[in-house]
Amino acid sequence: MFSRIGYTWKIMGASFEVLKQDKELLLFPLFSSISCLLVLASFALPIWATRAWESDHATRPIYYAVLFVFYFCNYFVITFFNAAIVASAITRLSGGEPSLGDGLRAASSRLPQILGWALLAASVGLVLRMIEDRSERVGRLVAGLLGTAWSIATFLVVPVLVVEQKGPIDALKKSTALLRKTWGEQLVGGAGFGLVFFLLAIPGVAALFAGFALGLTVGVVSASLGVVYLTLLCLVQSALQTIFEAAIYVYAEKGTAPALFGQELLAGALVPR
């Protein structure tokens, strides 16, 4: 575990070097989070008011139809802003000077591909949800396993959409093919991100709990600091992971690592078969 943390820390450091040069990349996950919250509110409020989750067999198709639209909107928002980060990161890794507008323009120019991918991802998400609903225990287990496999297969989809402008099916095939080149038991760098950021989140969570235990004034300050810290941490994590995806794509596609990462570092990110 400690060796994985140490390796992931190096990966994060290289990704952070990109982020330091283009701090505006943090705005993309911020925009994505705000947009996803708006999407959630637009669906959650009417669903809560009508208690649609308690639908009977006759109205179940309507429930799943609404859920599909919700998934589609979320996947579109997330993919759009991730595409903006990937486009900016690849420009930086190639020696360019990306701007906020460059990232948004790059993502906007890939709208057909992003819409197609959102449609495919929403369909898979709905199928997984239907499997989960069929059986509380077995369904969750099967859906969890299939969801993990889907996450692995789609690891490089956004960079493929951005750089090669392929359709959703071709992008999925290319993502899988790139990973198979050096695919092993697990994506060490990607898997370690969650563990490292879990550890980094502990001070923020502690500040939140302290906010409930302390007096009113001190408690509000402590809780506020905890919220700010965790929010910034989430934004940084999202940006760094997407930058890492862009770097892995460049390495898997060209066989050479970007200068900011280095050949040896990325060669360890994808464990050889």
N, C-alpha and C positions, 0 to 999 in steps of 0.2 A: 504493500500500500504506500509506504513512504517513498519508494523509488518512483512509483507512478505520480505521486504528488510533486516530487522534484522535477520529473520530466515535464509534467504539465505546466509547472511554474515557468520553465524555459519557453515552452510554446506560448504561454500567455505573455511572457516578456517580449517575445518577437512580435506578437500581434499588437501589443501595447505600443511598440515603437511606431507601427503604422498609425495607430489611433492618435498618438501624440502629434504626429505630423498633420493629421486631419481630424482635429477635435470635433469638427462639425458632424462627423459620422454619428456621434451620440444623439443627434437630433432625429435620425431616422428611426431608431427603436423607440424614442419618445413619441414621435408622430404615430408610429405603429400601435403603441400601447393606448394612446388616447383614442385612436380610431377604433380599436377593438373594444374599448370600454363603451364607446358610443353605439357600436353595433350590438353589444350585449344588452345595453339599456333599451335599445329600440325593439329587441325581441323579448327580453325578460319581463318588462313591464306588462305588455298585453298578455303574455303567457301566464304570468302570476295572477293577473286580474281575472282571467277566464279559467284558471286551474286546469290548463290543457294537459299537464303531465298525468292527470287522473283520468285521461280519456279511456273510453271503453273500446271494445274491439271494432265497433263500427266507425269510430272517429280516429282510430289509430293511424290510418294512411295520411290523414291531414296533419297529425302530429309529426310524422316522419317527413312529410313534405316541408313543413316549416323548419324542422331541424336541418334538413338538407340546405335550404336557403341560408340558414344561419351559418352552417359550416362553410358554404361557398363564400359568403361575405368575409368571414374571418380569414380563410385561406388566401383570398385575394389581397386583403390588406397586408397580411404578414409577408406574403411572397413579393408584393410590390416594393415594400420598404427594404426587405432583404436584398432584392435585386439592385436597389439603389446603393446599398452598402457594398455589395459584391462588385458592382461596376466601378465604384470609387476606389475600392481596395486594389482591384486589378490594375487600374490606371496608375496608382501609387507604386505598386510592386513592379510595374513596367517602366518606372522612372518618370511618370507624368506628374502633373499637379492638379488633382481633381478638386472640384468645388461642389458645394451643396447643389447648385443648379445642374451641374454635370450629372450627378447621381440621379436626380429626379428626371432629367431628360432621358437618360439611358433607360430607366425603368419604364417611363411613358412610351418609349419607342418599342418596348417589348410587350405592350398591352395584350395583343392577341395571344402570345405565348403564356402570359401570366393568367389570363382568363381561362385558357384551356387547362392549365395546370390546376387552377383553383377548382374547376369543374371535376377533374379527375380525383383530386385529393378529397373533395367533399363527398364524392361517391364512395370512395374507400372508407372514409370516416363514418359515413352513414351505415355501410355494411357492417363495420366493426361494432357500431352501437346496436344494431339489430341483433347481432350475435350475442352481445353482452346481455341484451334484454331477454333473450330466450331462456337463459338459465343464469341465476344469480352467481353461482360459484363456477361451474364449468364454463359458462359464457364469458365471464370475466377473465378466466385463465386463458382461454383460446384467443379472445380479443387482445389480451395483453401480449401474447406470443406473436400473433400476427402483426400487431402494432409495432413491436420491436423490430421485426423483420422489415416492415415497411419503412421505418425510420432509417435503417441501415441502407436499404436499397436506394432511398431518395436523398442520401447524404449530399451528393454533388449535383442535384437537379437544378438548383437556382443558378450556380455558375454556368452550367450548360445552357440554360435558357438565356442567360445574359450574353455570353460570348458567342455561342453557336446559333442562337435563335431557333432552336429546334422545337417541334411540337411536343405536347406532354408525353406521349407514348415514346417517341424517339429520345426525349430527354431522360426518361426513366431508364431506357435501355442503355444509353450512353453512361449514365451515372453508375449503373451496375457493372458495365464493362470496365470503366476506369478503376473501380474498387477491386475488381477481380485481378487486376494486374499485380497488385501487391497485397491482396486481402489476406488476413490471417484470422486469428481467433477473435480479435476485437480491435476497434479503432482506439488505440491507447490514448492519444491526445484528446480526442473528443470525449471519451468516457471519463477522463480525469477532470474535465472542466466542472462537471456537476459536483464532484467531491471537493475540489478546491474552493468553489464559491459557497458550498455549504459551510465550510469552515470559516470563510470570510464573513458569512452572514451572522455568525454567532454573536459578535458584539452588538449588532443592530437589534437582534432579537432580545438580547439581555437588556438593552436600553428600553425596549418596549415594556418588558416585564417590570423593570425598575420604575417605569412611569406609573404603573398601577399601584406599586407598593409605597412610593414616596408621597410626600404632601402634594397639594394641588399645584402650586407654582413650580416646584422642582420637578414634579411628576410630568407636567405638561411639557416642560423643556426637554426632559429626558425622552419622552415618547416622541416628540417632534423630531429630535435629533435621530432617533432610531428609524423613523419613517423616511427621513431625508437620506440617511445612510443606505437603507435597504433599497430605496428607489434608484439612487445613483449606482449601487452595486448591480442591480438588475439591468440597467441600461448598459453599463460597461460589459457585463457578461454577454449580453446579446450581441453587442458590437464586436467583441473579441472573438466570439465563436463564429460569427459570419466572416470575419476577416480570415480566420483560420481555414474555413471552408474554401475561400478564394485561393489561399496559398496552396492548399492540398490539390485543388483543381489544376493550378498551374503546374505543380510538380507531377501529378499523375498524367497530365496531358503531354507535357513537353519533356519530362524526364529530368529536368533540372529545377532546382529550388530557387525561388526569388532570393535576391541578395540579403534582404532583411531577415530571412529565416535560416538559410544555409542548408546545404545538401544533407549533412549528417543529421541535423535536427528533424527534417521532414522525413528522412528515410526511416526514422524510428517511429514516426506518427502512424504509418501504415505497416503493420507487422507482416513481413513476407510469408508466403505459404511455404 
